[in-house]
Structures are given as C-alpha cells and as structure tokens.
Amino acid sequence: MVTGFSLSSLFGHFRSVYYEVFSFSNKLIKGHCKIWIFQPFYVLATGSLVTFLLAIMCAYLYLFPKFQPVTDSYETPKSSNSVGSCNVFEGKWIQDETYPLYNASDCPFAERGFNCLANGRKDRRYTKWRWKPNNCEIPSFNAREILEKLRGKRIAFVGDSLSRTQWESMICLLMTGVEDKRSVYEINGNKITKRIRFLGVRFSSFNLRIDFYRSVFLVQPGPVPRHAPKRVKSTLKLDQMDHISKEWTDTDVLIFNSGHWWTRTKLFEMGCYFQVGGSLKLGMPTTTAFKAALNTWASWVDTSINTNRTSVFFRTFEASHWSGRNRNSCKVSRRPSLDTKGKDRSSISDTIIDVVKKTAAPVTVLHVTPMGAFRGDAHVGSWSDNPSVPDCSHWCLPGVPDMWNEILFSYLLSKNGTYLQ
C-alpha cells in the first residue's frame, strides 16, 4: 500500500542528500582543482553549491507539498487525449494486501479449471495486485451495496470462454455479500461447464439474475451451402446475428466480447468459411470478416436494444502471453512485467473501438487490452484441470477478470458512466 512521508523522514532524506553532495563537492574540488589559485575558494565553492541545492529543494517543497515515494507499480503510458479527464484504463498495477476479494474454492460457480490455487499453484502474489487509474480512483468494492443497487436487474454476458470467466468472477464477487449462499443458484440446476451454451445464476434474495450466453462469433453459424467446395464444412453468416440474440434483448446490462476465435486455425483449418447472403466468400480475410460481423452486431444494437433501459458494453481483446516462434510456449511469470512488449495494442481491439464509435446507440468500450498486457503472471498456465495443456490465454480466478468487473460496477453505479475522483 502507498503511504506518505512523515516530516522527520523527509528531512532525514534531504540530510543524507546534503552529506552526499558535500562529500562529492569535496572530492571534486580537491581532486581536480589542485592549482594554488583555487584553494582560497574551496570553502566558498562548496558552501555555494550546497546552498544552491538546498534552495532548489525548498522551492520544490513549496510548489509540490505532496511529495510521495516511488512505489512498486507497472504503468501504462498516458495518452494525450486523457488530459483533464479520467481514462480508467490508463494506469498501473499496485500491490494491495487486501486482495483477493474472494476465495474461489468457496465459490461453487468458479470453474475448477480457473482455480489455480486449488490446482496446485503455490505462489499467491499474483492475487495481490490492484489496478489504479492515473487520475481517479475505482470505488472500493462493497458487495452488499452493489447487490442493493442491482436489485431486480438482469445482466447478461455474451461471448467466448473469456466472457464466461468474467461472468464467473462477477458471481463470486457478489456472493461475498450474500449471507445465505443457498439463495444463489443456477436456474436450470446445471453445473458450470464450457459445453453448455446458456448458464443463468439467480440471486433470489435480490431478484437479480446474471446470465452467460456462449456466442463466440456473435453472428450465425450455418450449414454447408449447395455446390460448395469439399473443403467447406460449415459457414459463418456475417450478415445475420446469432439466432439466440433474441434472448439478449430483455436485459438491463449487456456485456459482449469476441475475437479469440477469429483465427485461421479455428476457422479455415476447421473447414469454416464466410458467407454473406447466399454467397460464399472463400477469399475473405479474417480481419475483414470480423469487422463485417461487428457491423452486423452494431446494426442489431441500434435497432433491437432499448438503450433507455439497457446499458451496453463491449470488452476489447484480452492480452495473452504465448511465446515462441509458433506462439505455442506458455511460461507464466512470477510478477507483472515491466514492459508490455507490444501486447497493449491489438488489431482486434482497434476494430472493436472503430465500430463502436460509429454506432448510433450508446455503447461503452471496456478497453482492457493495455491493463492485461503487464499480467503474464496471472494466466492459468499448467494450473488447470488439464495440466498437460498449458494455457496462457485464460486467467486464474481470483485475478485479472475481477478488476474488469470492479471497473464495470463503477460504470453502473456512477452517473452517466462518469468516473468521479
């Protein structure tokens, strides 16, 4: 935790600087000014130098009274457009011993594959980091207060397994404010698994429902068209929303994500190609198709969502930390990295931001890409329910997705999504 300097410790710090400067000046003048004409000026030169430095220090204290020490943190660079306002996604990770906010082993909705501590991870330092924006504070998490604010609401996460991780995180966070844990249950009695396309958890004491819909592309998968080449096994209809999208409209909060499945490996190598109308687009790049799908999603939001009721969010691409020539090596670090190594930028995130800017409906981008770029220490790695397959894409719980939810809560509980200092 960050603490301020006391007055005595501050002057002690300057006293040590004084002696170092005096010693340095003594060596400088004696060592390099041995000509007889410099000797009479020795005391005068030394005293003048020290007096000048003390004057600078006093001026600094007068102009900047809130002197603070350097802290152990990992910080994103500040962009020019954030001056005078708070961009909560520009900041740094700082150590905080009050974290984590829950124990995944006590949360029945935390998937075993993401519970790294239960799967044998020994170090806990990765759970002790909190995101600190540069120009404001994220409100301290208060589960009971948030539950009261969300009473009678319905929240839905839509996307891939990273969306499901955030969904699990939100439920575990909020369960810490529930006295009777049995009052929180999956509405169909299902166990939490990646194989189910819909999961819904109800907080009965608060009439609150938090749902997850698995829709990795957001648009509609389709069968093989007639007369298609043999390599085509399935299609993605880029101009049609996923057919389960009709279930997303009756909500108070919608959080989308997509991107991890838009790769050649998970599409073309599996025989899945793009389709617009009745036409196959065999030569269409994945980047072009992703933007086309997002434009379909944006049109759907504009025409199908009542934004007077529903708050819409889209989370950007989550930084992964695969390494090696073929990006198939997963080495989880012990601490956050000092350098993002370019992982703070993503063409997928850029496309999401670009499309959202053009929507008529108000959509908030949760731009988590930069903050996750430092956290090579927080991935599942080999501490999953299948340790033979290392994982540098998904995050341990508790961990980074909890911070996404803290930011999301601060949006939902603040006026018009404005972060107040």
Beta strands, then each sheet from edge to edge (+ up, - down):
strand 1: 73-75
strand 2: 91-95
strand 3: 129-133
strand 4: 154-159
strand 5: 184-186
strand 6: 198-203
strand 7: 208-214
strand 8: 219-222
strand 9: 234-241
strand 10: 253-256
strand 11: 272-276
strand 12: 279-281
strand 13: 311-315
strand 14: 322-323
strand 15: 329-330
strand 16: 363-366
strand 17: 379-381
strand 18: 391-395
sheet 1: 1+ 2- 3+
sheet 2: 5+ 6- 7+ 4+ 10+ 13+ 16+
sheet 3: 8+ 9- 11- 12+
sheet 4: 14+ 15-
sheet 5: 17+ 18-
end
